[in-house]
């Protein structure tokens, strides 16, 4: 019986059938997949043949039992036996013979008449190596597959092209179908229960607190919480994220010690900043669990003001060492890897990439398998341009975790860092295919397309991320940035921001206001941005300071503009636009000596800068005439376009 749990040799046994006209290459596809062989003198199959092969899907060993039969009419009598128990099929045609493609309809109808409606079917165009003889285009094959809701792939058994991929894709989809059936059964076994949006149970019977006393009072298990958590996992596997979110909330409300439920809510970005804070405030901690409340507050999104976030870490570290018992495990929290990973995440969020990188380097030396630290380490290395570190990390991750999305995300980060965007989006795409609920992969995928100025594909990736991760504001932020790239400023302003306290959001809204020539509003947004940033400012925020200076200059508030240009130079001493802006502000103030000096500094950094060259000439002429010609003004605004 297909799909059943088997002995220790494999976890699942799936029956696949190969169908299609005689001579399309079914036997050679089977031979190539199971034995890596190809027979140029292959003859028509007599009766039925089958072969087996095992492969691993999501950590499970799948044994594929693949049946092959002749395509001739005289073997129609064995049809029912051939199809019985099949859960997958490869419907093969020959791309060089249009008649075999025309017969696909008949084969598909026969397949559906004799198998379950949920059977996974892939349309396979074989012999793609015979490019000069192609009679059926790839577009025709794709179009038919889309119309009939089939998977599609072109293969060459001779060149071993896509043969492995076609079988592996079918088996993966079958496994996921079987897995979903098990999750459905899990929900049925757990019984009916209802929960509201806030995670409160309607059914009082189900909300009764039950404990399983295991090895004494210190190891009690809250059964109600465990059941709620299991329901959440089941609904998440079934891609019902709304129900999953509600049941995870119910799990942690039933038992604040159910850390796994909070982790699922946070890692999958199911809650906004406000929702996370509200949930945390609703939890009823025991007097001995004060440290846990502080720890949870460090786990959630950290967009509060600097002093608030720092106070959270300080409170937890101080509380962790307040125990009177010297050997208390709580005293180890100050050096706890999870807590330090949260702090590294906070440093990254604040733009303190060097501090973040140094901390994660220490953490990974201490615990090389701490994947949360690994993700933050990759992000910091990306921002710092450490391509060698990214390369080494990617190699090690792919070697140790070939089935994890994080590994291929690391490869994508490396290629993005060295500006090979085609390769980077290929590996980001692979990461999303391995784990469609891995937010960084979707963001990276969109950013790779944006870097190539392929806005439609970038927007598609960002919209997918925004739909999958409603608690993550970054997809919506990047959508707004793409709108600005296409000069759709009003649309950018309307882009909903899930996290209104992120300084990056304020900066982009300031840029929108600037482009709309609402300079007073732009100043307000840029100042609000800087007010949200921890002191002292890092180099990451130099563009925001320059933006604010530009806005003040537009308002003819030259002293304020000069003040912020000078602040920007303190953050980055090699910015041409800052020197040019400062020179122009002095020029407009009729301080020609200072203007000429800063024009020279800008041209020293970029000798071919047309604006500075022209304005320097005007300043030199004006210096002799003591008059300022301010007819020409062109300074571009800086926006955060360096992503991932």
Residue, then its C-alpha position, 0 to 999 in steps of 0.5 A: x500500500x503506497x504511503x505506509x510506514x515501513x521497516x527500518x530501511x525506509x520511512x515511506x514506500x511510494x509507487x510511481x508509474x511511467x506512462x506515455x507512447x511507445x518509444x518516448x524514452x520511458x525505459x531509459x529514464x527509469x534506467x538513468x534514474x535507478x542505475x545511471x545507465x543509458x542504452x542506445x539500442x533500447x527496445x520496447x518494453x514487454x509487459x511490465x518492468x519495475x525498479x526501485x531506488x531510495x532517496x532522502x526528502x526532508x530527512x525521511x528515507x523514501x523508497x520509490x517503486x517505479x513501474x514501466x510498461x509498454x505504450x502499445x495497445x496490446x497491453x491495455x488489459x493490464x491497465x487496472x493492475x498497473x495503476x493500482x496503488x500509484x501515488x505519482x506518475x511521470x507522463x512522458x512525450x517525445x519533444x521531437x514527435x508531435x504525435x506523442x504530445x497529442x496523445x498526452x490527453x488520452x494518457x492523462x484521462x486514463x490515469x485519472x480514471x484509474x487512480x486517486x484524484x490526489x495523484x501527483x503528475x509531472x508532464x515530462x518532455x524527453x529527448x531535449x538533447x535533440x534540439x535541432x529536431x524539436x517539434x514541441x516547444x517548451x512553451x507548449x509543454x508548460x502551457x498544457x501543464x498549467x492548464x491541467x495543473x501538472x508539474x512540468x520538466x524537460x529531460x534528456x536521458x542521454x545527457x542525464x539532464x533533469x532526470x534526477x530532478x524530475x523524479x525527486x520533485x514528484x517524490x517530494x510532492x508526494x511526501x508533502x501530500x502524505x505528510x499533510x494527510x497525517x497532519x489532518x489526522x492529527x487535528x482530528x485526533x486532538x478533537x474539536x476546539x475553538x480559540x479566539x484571535x487573542x488565544x483564549x479558548x472557547x471550550x472550557x473543557x479543553x482549557x482545564x489545566x492538566x499536569x503530568x507529574x514527571x519526576x517531581x513538582x519541578x518537572x510538571x508538564x501542562x497538557x493543555x498547553x502541549x495540545x494547543x502547541x500541537x494544534x498550532x504545529x498542525x495548522x502551520x504545516x497545513x499552511x493555515x497560519x491564522x489558526x496556527x498563530x491563535x493556537x500558539x498564543x493559546x499554548x503560551x497563555x496556558x503555560x508561559x513556560x512553553x518556550x517553543x510556542x513563543x519561538x514559533x510566533x517570533x521566528x515566523x514573524x506571526x505577530x507585529x511589535x504591538x501584538x508581541x508586547x501585548x501577548x507578553x504583558x498578558x502572560x501570568x508568570x510565577x514569582x520565581x519566573x521573573x527572569x523568564x519574563x525578562x528573557x522573553x522581552x529580549x526575544x521579541x522585536x527590539x525597536x524600542x528606544x536604546x535606553x529601554x532595550x539596554x535596560x531589558x538586557x541589563x535587568x536580565x543580567x543583573x537578575x540572573x546573578x541575584x540568586x543566593x545559591x552559588x550553583x543556581x543555573x540562573x547565574x549562567x544566563x549572563x553568558x547564555x548563548x541565546x541571550x547573547x544572540x539576542x544582543x547581537x541581533x539588537x546590534x545589527x538592528x542598530x547598524x553596529x555591524x562590527x560589534x555584532x560581527x565580533x559578538x557572533x564570532x565569539x558565540x560561534x566559536x563557543x557553539x558552532x551549531x547555534x544557527x540563530x547566531x549563524x544567521x545574524x553572523x551572515x547578516x553582519x558579514x554581508x553589511x561589512x563586505x566580508x566575502x571571505x567569511x561568507x564563503x567559508x561559512x557557506x561551504x561549512x553550512x552546505x557540508x553540514x546542513x545540505x537540507x537546510x534553507x540557511x545553508x543555501x541562503x549563505x551561498x546566496x549572501x556570498x554571491x550577493x556580496x561579490x555582486x553576482x546577482x544572477x547566482x545569488x537569486x538562484x541560491x536564494x530561490x533554492x533556499x525558499x524551495x527548501x523552506x518556504x517559511x524562511x523570511x531572510x531567503x524571501x527578502x534576499x530573493x527580492x533584493x537580488x532582483x532589485x539589484x538587477x533592476x528587475x522590479x516586477x520580480x522583486x515586487x513579487x518576492x516582497x509581496x509573497x514575504x509580506x503575505x507569509x510573514x505579516x509581523x515582519x515590516x521589511x517586505x512592506x518597507x522594500x515594496x515602498x523602496x521599489x515604488x520610489x525606484x519607479x518614482x511612484x512616490x504616493x504609492x510608496x507613502x501609502x505602503x503600510x508599515x507593520x513596524x512604525x518604530x523602525x528608523x529605516x521606515x522613517x528615513x524612507x518616508x523622509x525621502x518620499x516627502x523630499x521627492x514630493x518637495x514637502x521639505x518641512x515634512x522631510x525634516x520632521x521624518x529625518x529628525x524622527x529617524x535620528x531620534x530612534x537611533x542609539x548614540x553614538x551614530x554609526x556610519x550606517x546612518x550617515x545617509x540619513x544625516x546627509x538627507x536631513x542636511x539636504x532638506x534644511x538646505x532646501x528650506x534655506x536654513x543654511x546654518x542647520x544644513x552646514x551643521x548636519x553636513x559636518x556631522x555626516x563628515x564625522x561619520x564618513x570622511x570620503x563622501x563626495x555628496x556630503x562635501x558637495x552639499x557642504x560646499x554648495x551650502x557655503x556657496x549659497x551663504x556667500x562664503x566663497x572661500x569655504x565653498x571653494x575649499x570643499x569643492x576642491x575636496x569633493x573633486x579630489x575624491x571624484x575628479x570627474x564630478x560634473x556638478x562640483x566642476x561647474x560650481x567650482x568654476x562659478x565660485x572662482x568667478x564669483x569670488x572675483x566678482x563677489x556674486x553668487x549665481x545660484x541658478x543651478x542646483x542638483x544634489x541627489x538624495x540618498x536612500x538605503x539601497x544596499x540590501x540583505 
